[in-house]
Amino acid sequence: MKAKNITVKLRDGEMGAYLAIPDRVPAGAIIAIMEIWGVNDTMRRHAHEFAQAGFICLVPDLFWRQEPGVELSDGNPEHVKKAFDLYYDFDYDLAARDMEDTWHFLAKLPEGNGKVGAVGYCLGGKLCYLMCCRTDIDCAVAYYGTYIEHPCTARSSCTRP
């Protein structure tokens, strides 16, 4: 397995991400969408597990617009406060668009086969749900997605444009 930090070009900027590539021909690619703790050891471990299972895995830095490179822990009270401050100012519409761009980035990787899925945890779970609603991504799995029952904004419902 090879793993490294990369930059993903989006339609309106560049987002940092962690990429893990298996040693064999990939079965496809997975966007592993983080919780509110950032691209931390837990998310890198998930990426390694997916790569060991034969998938290219990319963990995007969802907070790149607010504070790039955030890496927090739920065991540190200051980190918890910071994570929730970032979360309360988070723009789901922009993030869903960023995940759509990430999907297209992964679909075009020369190592891949064009198939891309997403798995998300908490905050990332809601983004997986939104990807199912707004894109034609091949597969998405939401683990404990937060506030899925709430609309994102008045201008964007969870339907395809």
Backbone as ProteinMPNN parsed JSONL, in Angstrom:
{"seq_chain_A": "MKAKNITVKLRDGEMGAYLAIPDRVPAGAIIAIMEIWGVNDTMRRHAHEFAQAGFICLVPDLFWRQEPGVELSDGNPEHVKKAFDLYYDFDYDLAARDMEDTWHFLAKLPEGNGKVGAVGYCLGGKLCYLMCCRTDIDCAVAYYGTYIEHPCTARSSCTRP", "coords_chain_A": {"N_chain_A": [[0.838, -1.181, 0.0], [0.456, 2.239, -0.77], [0.599, 5.458, 0.632], [-0.274, 8.891, 0.983], [-0.27, 12.477, 1.458], [-2.234, 14.632, -0.484], [-3.265, 17.111, -2.932], [-6.413, 18.107, -4.02], [-7.843, 19.353, -6.868], [-10.493, 21.528, -7.031], [-13.592, 22.953, -8.24], [-13.509, 25.557, -7.316], [-11.175, 25.998, -5.888], [-8.496, 24.491, -3.956], [-8.233, 21.486, -2.229], [-6.932, 19.826, 0.555], [-6.057, 16.37, 1.068], [-5.989, 12.931, 2.124], [-4.547, 10.132, 0.702], [-4.769, 6.719, -0.01], [-3.458, 3.938, -1.635], [-3.949, 0.725, -2.924], [-1.744, -2.175, -3.123], [-2.355, -3.858, -5.153], [-4.3, -4.28, -8.22], [-6.851, -1.957, -8.135], [-10.18, -2.435, -6.831], [-11.947, -0.448, -7.087], [-12.755, 2.903, -6.07], [-12.923, 4.769, -3.019], [-14.403, 7.412, -1.283], [-13.681, 8.443, 1.812], [-15.398, 9.982, 4.142], [-14.938, 12.315, 6.596], [-15.538, 12.579, 10.195], [-16.272, 15.212, 12.544], [-13.725, 15.638, 13.427], [-11.638, 15.981, 11.728], [-8.992, 15.161, 9.344], [-7.674, 12.78, 10.755], [-5.789, 10.423, 12.828], [-7.59, 8.271, 13.074], [-9.149, 8.443, 10.711], [-7.142, 8.144, 8.794], [-6.4, 5.54, 9.379], [-8.765, 4.192, 8.653], [-8.6, 4.669, 5.887], [-6.318, 3.166, 5.27], [-7.252, 0.598, 5.872], [-9.274, 0.285, 3.93], [-7.662, 0.404, 1.643], [-6.086, -1.865, 2.037], [-8.043, -3.717, 1.653], [-8.332, -3.554, -1.015], [-9.137, -1.207, -2.319], [-8.793, 2.076, -3.702], [-8.463, 4.795, -1.578], [-9.62, 7.896, -0.51], [-9.386, 10.51, 1.76], [-10.975, 13.368, 2.299], [-10.251, 16.778, 3.27], [-12.545, 18.258, 4.857], [-12.836, 20.705, 6.157], [-11.341, 22.57, 4.781], [-11.96, 25.091, 3.752], [-12.454, 26.624, 5.98], [-10.45, 26.128, 7.949], [-7.675, 24.789, 7.0], [-6.209, 21.528, 7.298], [-7.01, 20.64, 9.841], [-6.785, 18.633, 12.683], [-8.105, 16.776, 15.027], [-9.073, 15.549, 18.333], [-11.493, 13.609, 20.064], [-11.062, 13.284, 22.716], [-9.95, 15.475, 23.895], [-10.857, 18.336, 25.531], [-10.566, 21.023, 24.526], [-10.225, 20.519, 21.828], [-12.7, 19.407, 21.245], [-14.422, 21.605, 21.58], [-13.419, 23.273, 19.532], [-13.922, 21.655, 17.273], [-16.743, 21.578, 17.231], [-17.265, 24.306, 16.914], [-16.266, 24.696, 14.31], [-17.992, 22.954, 12.973], [-20.534, 24.142, 13.39], [-20.363, 26.347, 11.776], [-20.231, 25.268, 9.288], [-20.647, 24.708, 5.803], [-22.875, 22.898, 4.202], [-23.807, 22.725, 1.56], [-21.692, 23.707, -0.06], [-19.782, 21.826, 0.694], [-20.952, 19.426, -0.207], [-20.807, 19.875, -2.917], [-18.028, 19.975, -3.161], [-17.487, 17.293, -2.554], [-18.659, 16.081, -4.739], [-16.937, 16.993, -6.749], [-14.651, 15.704, -5.834], [-15.374, 13.041, -6.197], [-15.423, 12.974, -9.039], [-12.707, 13.49, -9.501], [-11.51, 11.15, -8.401], [-12.672, 9.225, -10.059], [-11.31, 9.608, -12.394], [-8.707, 8.859, -11.94], [-5.699, 7.326, -13.013], [-4.965, 4.866, -11.927], [-7.322, 3.721, -11.146], [-10.637, 2.301, -11.82], [-12.748, 3.797, -12.566], [-15.021, 3.443, -11.039], [-16.618, 4.682, -8.177], [-17.277, 5.015, -4.77], [-18.709, 6.188, -1.674], [-18.131, 6.567, 1.795], [-19.302, 7.666, 4.849], [-18.973, 9.243, 8.026], [-20.856, 10.378, 10.67], [-20.813, 13.747, 10.402], [-19.762, 13.358, 7.836], [-21.447, 11.281, 7.119], [-23.893, 12.55, 6.616], [-23.118, 13.959, 4.355], [-22.654, 11.841, 2.602], [-25.277, 10.95, 2.286], [-26.338, 13.235, 1.025], [-24.867, 13.115, -1.322], [-25.986, 10.86, -2.5], [-28.494, 11.884, -3.017], [-28.003, 14.012, -4.766], [-26.201, 13.336, -6.786], [-24.882, 10.934, -9.166], [-23.321, 9.001, -7.949], [-21.661, 5.869, -7.543], [-22.068, 4.306, -5.242], [-22.988, 4.762, -1.827], [-22.485, 4.963, 1.637], [-23.802, 5.749, 4.695], [-22.801, 6.3, 7.895], [-24.21, 6.843, 10.951], [-25.231, 9.445, 10.176], [-25.501, 12.923, 10.645], [-28.264, 14.97, 11.409], [-29.814, 14.432, 9.11], [-32.477, 14.632, 8.638], [-32.99, 17.323, 8.546], [-33.405, 20.133, 6.398], [-30.866, 21.391, 4.172], [-30.467, 24.055, 3.253], [-32.617, 26.814, 2.498], [-32.628, 27.126, -0.244], [-31.751, 24.742, -1.286], [-32.868, 21.641, -1.648], [-32.924, 18.126, -0.97], [-32.73, 16.999, -3.617], [-31.991, 16.08, -6.968], [-30.396, 18.495, -9.075]], "CA_chain_A": [[0.0, 0.0, 0.0], [1.108, 3.547, -0.766], [-0.272, 6.478, 1.209], [0.353, 10.208, 0.981], [-1.117, 13.661, 1.429], [-2.318, 15.195, -1.829], [-4.165, 18.238, -3.125], [-7.441, 17.842, -5.024], [-8.333, 20.59, -7.49], [-11.946, 21.644, -7.057], [-13.994, 24.019, -9.169], [-13.234, 26.899, -6.792], [-10.042, 26.003, -4.978], [-7.77, 23.243, -3.776], [-8.494, 20.876, -0.928], [-6.013, 18.776, 0.977], [-6.667, 15.056, 1.274], [-5.092, 11.806, 2.372], [-4.828, 9.121, -0.307], [-4.152, 5.397, 0.162], [-3.615, 3.137, -2.856], [-3.554, -0.664, -2.651], [-0.626, -2.732, -3.885], [-2.88, -4.63, -6.291], [-5.24, -3.545, -9.066], [-7.979, -1.58, -7.269], [-11.553, -2.834, -7.131], [-12.67, 0.808, -7.23], [-12.265, 3.952, -5.169], [-13.834, 5.164, -1.942], [-14.207, 8.665, -0.557], [-13.981, 8.242, 3.233], [-15.716, 11.35, 4.563], [-14.61, 12.404, 8.021], [-16.358, 13.163, 11.249], [-15.883, 16.599, 12.804], [-12.388, 15.66, 14.015], [-10.645, 16.249, 10.693], [-8.258, 14.028, 8.777], [-6.847, 12.4, 11.898], [-5.297, 9.042, 12.804], [-8.716, 7.355, 12.846], [-9.506, 8.465, 9.29], [-6.04, 7.538, 8.038], [-6.514, 4.09, 9.615], [-9.841, 3.723, 7.759], [-8.065, 4.67, 4.52], [-5.412, 2.015, 5.143], [-8.073, -0.618, 5.852], [-9.9, 0.192, 2.615], [-6.611, 0.078, 0.676], [-5.729, -3.274, 2.241], [-9.146, -4.5, 1.092], [-8.252, -3.468, -2.469], [-9.731, 0.016, -2.849], [-8.182, 3.383, -3.538], [-9.275, 5.524, -0.593], [-9.264, 9.294, -0.33], [-10.026, 11.179, 2.896], [-10.897, 14.81, 2.039], [-10.23, 17.725, 4.382], [-13.792, 19.01, 4.711], [-12.732, 22.046, 6.735], [-10.311, 23.314, 4.06], [-12.384, 26.483, 3.559], [-12.438, 27.299, 7.268], [-9.119, 25.977, 8.546], [-7.067, 23.591, 6.422], [-5.315, 20.693, 8.099], [-7.484, 20.4, 11.198], [-6.649, 17.257, 13.153], [-8.573, 16.891, 16.407], [-9.403, 14.332, 19.072], [-12.656, 13.772, 20.938], [-10.629, 13.158, 24.105], [-9.382, 16.74, 24.341], [-11.959, 19.306, 25.611], [-10.342, 22.151, 23.628], [-10.483, 20.021, 20.478], [-14.15, 19.232, 21.107], [-14.981, 22.935, 21.348], [-13.012, 23.721, 18.203], [-14.64, 20.84, 16.281], [-18.135, 22.035, 17.14], [-17.255, 25.648, 16.32], [-16.135, 24.487, 12.861], [-19.207, 22.284, 12.511], [-21.666, 25.065, 13.377], [-20.169, 27.286, 10.658], [-19.977, 24.439, 8.115], [-21.576, 24.897, 4.684], [-23.137, 21.589, 3.597], [-23.949, 22.838, 0.109], [-20.349, 23.762, -0.643], [-19.113, 20.551, 0.949], [-21.516, 18.43, -1.127], [-20.216, 20.183, -4.22], [-16.64, 19.525, -3.071], [-17.471, 15.826, -2.621], [-18.938, 15.737, -6.134], [-15.673, 17.2, -7.463], [-13.751, 14.641, -5.385], [-15.832, 11.848, -6.913], [-14.932, 13.069, -10.415], [-11.254, 13.35, -9.413], [-11.189, 9.732, -8.215], [-13.122, 8.464, -11.226], [-10.353, 9.812, -13.486], [-7.356, 8.418, -11.586], [-5.25, 6.265, -13.923], [-4.891, 3.589, -11.208], [-8.669, 3.238, -10.851], [-11.469, 1.748, -12.902], [-13.883, 4.694, -12.777], [-16.069, 3.213, -10.039], [-16.345, 5.415, -6.937], [-18.289, 5.035, -3.724], [-18.379, 7.041, -0.533], [-18.558, 6.146, 3.124], [-19.167, 8.833, 5.7], [-19.203, 9.072, 9.451], [-21.407, 11.561, 11.344], [-20.864, 14.827, 9.423], [-19.553, 12.701, 6.552], [-22.634, 10.485, 6.816], [-24.86, 13.425, 5.958], [-22.62, 14.255, 3.017], [-22.947, 10.651, 1.778], [-26.703, 11.027, 1.984], [-26.518, 14.286, 0.025], [-24.322, 12.635, -2.595], [-27.012, 9.983, -3.085], [-29.598, 12.727, -3.469], [-27.627, 15.028, -5.747], [-25.271, 12.862, -7.817], [-25.027, 9.543, -9.604], [-22.211, 8.22, -7.4], [-21.952, 4.439, -7.668], [-22.492, 3.722, -3.965], [-22.689, 5.601, -0.666], [-22.894, 4.379, 2.914], [-23.775, 6.773, 5.739], [-22.8, 5.836, 9.282], [-24.732, 7.819, 11.897], [-25.278, 10.775, 9.572], [-26.119, 13.914, 11.524], [-29.307, 15.892, 10.959], [-30.285, 14.127, 7.757], [-33.879, 15.039, 8.536], [-33.077, 18.771, 8.401], [-32.975, 20.64, 5.083], [-29.56, 22.049, 4.217], [-30.752, 25.488, 3.175], [-33.906, 27.05, 1.84], [-32.492, 27.045, -1.695], [-31.323, 23.428, -1.776], [-33.455, 20.455, -1.042], [-32.141, 16.95, -1.308], [-33.124, 16.437, -4.91], [-31.015, 16.393, -8.006], [-30.681, 19.754, -9.769]], "C_chain_A": [[0.883, 1.244, 0.0], [0.122, 4.546, -0.191], [0.473, 7.802, 1.241], [-0.714, 11.295, 1.084], [-1.072, 14.222, 0.011], [-3.181, 16.453, -1.797], [-5.124, 17.882, -4.25], [-7.92, 19.182, -5.562], [-9.855, 20.517, -7.584], [-12.319, 22.783, -7.985], [-13.704, 25.419, -8.641], [-12.097, 26.933, -5.777], [-9.346, 24.659, -4.953], [-7.944, 22.769, -2.352], [-7.434, 19.823, -0.645], [-6.774, 17.479, 1.198], [-5.578, 14.043, 1.565], [-5.502, 10.688, 1.432], [-4.061, 7.845, 0.006], [-4.481, 4.563, -1.065], [-3.133, 1.723, -2.575], [-2.386, -1.106, -3.535], [-1.09, -3.527, -5.099], [-3.806, -3.749, -7.132], [-6.477, -3.234, -8.229], [-9.323, -2.097, -7.776], [-12.419, -1.619, -7.42], [-12.07, 1.805, -6.268], [-13.354, 4.312, -4.168], [-13.418, 6.539, -1.431], [-14.614, 8.365, 0.882], [-14.153, 9.626, 3.844], [-15.736, 11.427, 6.09], [-15.768, 12.832, 8.921], [-15.865, 14.606, 11.461], [-14.445, 16.731, 13.33], [-11.29, 15.887, 12.984], [-10.022, 14.978, 10.15], [-7.233, 13.622, 9.835], [-6.404, 10.938, 11.775], [-6.409, 8.035, 12.525], [-9.065, 7.295, 11.369], [-8.382, 7.89, 8.425], [-6.057, 6.016, 8.197], [-7.621, 3.501, 8.745], [-9.33, 3.644, 6.318], [-7.156, 3.468, 4.298], [-6.204, 0.713, 5.064], [-8.756, -0.8, 4.492], [-8.863, -0.177, 1.547], [-6.189, -1.389, 0.814], [-6.813, -4.204, 1.699], [-9.214, -4.369, -0.43], [-8.846, -2.229, -3.105], [-8.78, 1.203, -2.718], [-9.058, 4.121, -2.537], [-8.728, 6.93, -0.413], [-10.078, 9.866, 0.825], [-9.884, 12.681, 2.679], [-10.922, 15.641, 3.319], [-11.437, 18.652, 4.247], [-13.699, 20.451, 5.206], [-11.726, 22.934, 5.997], [-10.684, 24.784, 3.851], [-12.279, 27.287, 4.851], [-11.048, 27.309, 7.885], [-8.494, 24.69, 8.021], [-6.199, 22.84, 7.43], [-5.745, 20.436, 9.525], [-7.358, 18.913, 11.52], [-6.926, 17.271, 14.65], [-8.863, 15.527, 17.013], [-10.602, 14.599, 19.972], [-12.295, 13.644, 22.41], [-10.059, 14.438, 24.689], [-10.497, 17.788, 24.347], [-11.787, 20.527, 24.703], [-10.6, 21.749, 22.179], [-11.981, 19.87, 20.227], [-14.806, 20.574, 20.817], [-14.66, 23.426, 19.942], [-13.777, 22.964, 17.117], [-16.073, 21.324, 16.129], [-18.237, 23.461, 16.608], [-17.155, 25.556, 14.797], [-17.421, 23.914, 12.285], [-20.379, 23.262, 12.401], [-21.562, 26.102, 12.253], [-19.986, 26.569, 9.318], [-21.05, 24.644, 7.049], [-21.749, 23.557, 3.961], [-23.241, 21.665, 2.074], [-22.589, 22.89, -0.579], [-19.62, 22.437, -0.464], [-19.646, 19.451, 0.034], [-20.96, 18.644, -2.529], [-18.749, 19.748, -4.261], [-16.544, 18.002, -3.177], [-17.803, 15.347, -4.036], [-17.67, 15.909, -6.977], [-14.664, 16.109, -7.096], [-14.097, 13.324, -6.074], [-15.287, 11.864, -8.338], [-13.404, 12.928, -10.478], [-10.865, 11.877, -9.308], [-11.571, 8.895, -9.428], [-12.113, 8.547, -12.374], [-8.938, 9.359, -13.146], [-6.926, 7.276, -12.506], [-5.175, 4.892, -13.243], [-6.258, 2.946, -11.037], [-9.385, 2.681, -12.06], [-12.711, 2.6, -13.151], [-15.009, 4.531, -11.785], [-15.68, 3.891, -8.729], [-17.552, 5.318, -6.016], [-17.843, 5.978, -2.627], [-18.88, 6.378, 0.735], [-18.308, 7.336, 4.04], [-19.602, 8.55, 7.117], [-19.689, 10.394, 10.042], [-21.598, 12.699, 10.333], [-20.705, 14.252, 8.01], [-20.721, 11.827, 6.139], [-23.706, 11.326, 6.141], [-24.411, 13.763, 4.541], [-22.797, 13.062, 2.082], [-24.411, 10.647, 1.36], [-26.958, 12.066, 0.886], [-25.952, 13.863, -1.334], [-25.312, 11.692, -3.277], [-28.153, 10.805, -3.673], [-29.237, 13.574, -4.676], [-26.731, 14.543, -6.875], [-25.632, 11.443, -8.234], [-23.866, 8.692, -9.108], [-22.622, 6.748, -7.363], [-22.506, 3.826, -6.389], [-22.176, 4.72, -2.858], [-23.27, 4.946, 0.584], [-22.724, 5.448, 3.989], [-23.838, 6.098, 7.102], [-23.164, 7.005, 10.18], [-24.672, 9.249, 11.372], [-26.05, 11.749, 10.444], [-27.152, 14.75, 10.789], [-29.74, 15.676, 9.512], [-31.722, 14.61, 7.572], [-34.057, 16.547, 8.366], [-32.672, 19.192, 6.997], [-31.653, 21.381, 5.238], [-29.704, 23.563, 4.201], [-32.103, 25.622, 2.482], [-33.806, 26.849, 0.333], [-32.141, 25.644, -2.177], [-32.003, 22.312, -0.996], [-32.615, 19.273, -1.47], [-32.715, 16.267, -2.546], [-32.074, 16.829, -5.925], [-31.4, 17.675, -8.72], [-31.263, 19.532, -11.147]], "O_chain_A": [[1.912, 1.298, 0.673], [-1.069, 4.487, -0.497], [1.678, 7.849, 1.49], [-1.895, 11.059, 0.831], [-0.013, 14.28, -0.614], [-3.751, 16.807, -0.765], [-4.704, 17.411, -5.307], [-8.353, 20.045, -4.799], [-10.42, 19.575, -8.14], [-11.444, 23.504, -8.465], [-13.655, 26.373, -9.418], [-12.065, 27.802, -4.905], [-9.573, 23.804, -5.808], [-7.821, 23.538, -1.399], [-7.088, 19.026, -1.517], [-7.973, 17.483, 1.477], [-4.401, 14.272, 1.286], [-6.678, 10.331, 1.368], [-2.856, 7.879, 0.257], [-5.636, 4.487, -1.486], [-2.036, 1.532, -2.05], [-2.089, -0.486, -4.556], [-0.287, -3.834, -5.98], [-4.058, -2.596, -6.78], [-7.089, -4.144, -7.67], [-9.565, -2.182, -8.98], [-13.521, -1.761, -7.949], [-10.995, 1.576, -5.713], [-14.547, 4.175, -4.442], [-12.24, 6.795, -1.18], [-15.779, 8.062, 1.141], [-13.18, 10.354, 4.04], [-16.462, 10.695, 6.764], [-16.794, 13.354, 8.483], [-15.124, 15.141, 10.636], [-14.006, 17.838, 13.644], [-10.118, 15.976, 13.348], [-10.461, 13.869, 10.454], [-6.084, 14.061, 9.811], [-6.619, 10.3, 10.745], [-6.192, 7.052, 11.816], [-9.258, 6.207, 10.826], [-8.651, 7.219, 7.428], [-5.761, 5.29, 7.249], [-7.445, 2.432, 8.161], [-9.595, 2.67, 5.614], [-7.22, 2.824, 3.251], [-5.867, -0.175, 4.28], [-8.809, -1.911, 3.966], [-9.147, -0.974, 0.653], [-5.961, -2.069, -0.187], [-6.532, -5.344, 1.331], [-10.057, -5.0, -1.068], [-9.044, -2.2, -4.32], [-8.05, 1.316, -1.733], [-10.283, 4.073, -2.644], [-7.533, 7.127, -0.193], [-11.3, 9.728, 0.867], [-8.794, 13.225, 2.853], [-11.533, 15.257, 4.315], [-11.359, 19.699, 3.604], [-14.417, 21.321, 4.714], [-11.3, 23.953, 6.541], [-9.797, 25.635, 3.781], [-12.041, 28.495, 4.817], [-10.537, 28.353, 8.289], [-8.762, 23.612, 8.551], [-5.55, 23.436, 8.29], [-4.918, 20.048, 10.351], [-7.766, 18.054, 10.739], [-6.097, 17.716, 15.444], [-8.894, 14.506, 16.327], [-10.719, 15.669, 20.569], [-13.144, 13.875, 23.271], [-9.719, 14.475, 25.872], [-11.038, 18.107, 23.288], [-12.775, 21.022, 24.159], [-11.13, 22.537, 21.395], [-12.47, 20.165, 19.136], [-15.645, 20.68, 19.922], [-15.536, 23.937, 19.244], [-14.23, 23.568, 16.145], [-16.563, 21.464, 15.009], [-19.202, 23.79, 15.919], [-17.873, 26.253, 14.079], [-17.882, 24.345, 11.228], [-21.133, 23.218, 11.429], [-22.572, 26.666, 11.833], [-19.624, 27.199, 8.324], [-22.234, 24.742, 7.371], [-20.876, 23.137, 3.202], [-22.8, 20.749, 1.38], [-22.364, 22.195, -1.57], [-18.921, 21.98, -1.369], [-18.871, 18.627, -0.452], [-20.676, 17.681, -3.241], [-18.282, 19.217, -5.268], [-15.629, 17.479, -3.813], [-17.286, 14.322, -4.482], [-17.367, 15.066, -7.822], [-13.91, 15.645, -7.952], [-13.206, 12.581, -6.485], [-14.742, 10.86, -8.797], [-12.874, 12.316, -11.406], [-9.993, 11.409, -10.04], [-10.861, 7.953, -9.78], [-12.066, 7.661, -13.226], [-8.048, 9.464, -13.989], [-7.706, 6.356, -12.753], [-5.307, 3.866, -13.91], [-6.344, 1.74, -10.804], [-8.836, 2.597, -13.158], [-13.623, 2.178, -13.862], [-15.876, 5.4, -11.694], [-14.571, 3.71, -8.227], [-18.693, 5.514, -6.434], [-16.729, 6.5, -2.655], [-19.917, 5.715, 0.743], [-17.236, 7.939, 4.011], [-20.481, 7.727, 7.369], [-19.009, 11.414, 9.927], [-22.482, 12.606, 9.482], [-21.441, 14.628, 7.098], [-20.969, 11.643, 4.948], [-24.356, 10.87, 5.2], [-25.235, 13.845, 3.63], [-23.063, 13.246, 0.894], [-24.733, 10.368, 0.205], [-27.7, 11.809, -0.062], [-26.503, 14.219, -2.376], [-25.458, 11.724, -4.499], [-28.708, 10.45, -4.713], [-30.09, 13.827, -5.526], [-26.518, 15.278, -7.839], [-26.571, 10.842, -7.711], [-23.467, 7.747, -9.788], [-23.796, 6.429, -7.174], [-23.333, 2.916, -6.45], [-21.189, 5.45, -2.951], [-24.394, 4.445, 0.58], [-21.632, 5.988, 4.169], [-24.807, 5.411, 7.423], [-22.496, 8.039, 10.166], [-24.139, 10.145, 12.026], [-27.136, 11.429, 10.926], [-26.919, 15.184, 9.661], [-29.999, 16.633, 8.783], [-32.126, 14.957, 6.462], [-35.161, 17.005, 8.071], [-31.699, 18.669, 6.454], [-31.357, 21.93, 6.299], [-29.131, 24.262, 5.036], [-32.647, 24.654, 1.951], [-34.779, 26.447, -0.305], [-32.224, 25.378, -3.377], [-31.719, 22.092, 0.181], [-31.684, 19.426, -2.26], [-33.127, 15.107, -2.507], [-31.353, 17.81, -5.742], [-32.582, 17.93, -8.95], [-31.556, 20.494, -11.856]]}, "name": "protein", "num_of_chains": 1, "seq": "MKAKNITVKLRDGEMGAYLAIPDRVPAGAIIAIMEIWGVNDTMRRHAHEFAQAGFICLVPDLFWRQEPGVELSDGNPEHVKKAFDLYYDFDYDLAARDMEDTWHFLAKLPEGNGKVGAVGYCLGGKLCYLMCCRTDIDCAVAYYGTYIEHPCTARSSCTRP"}
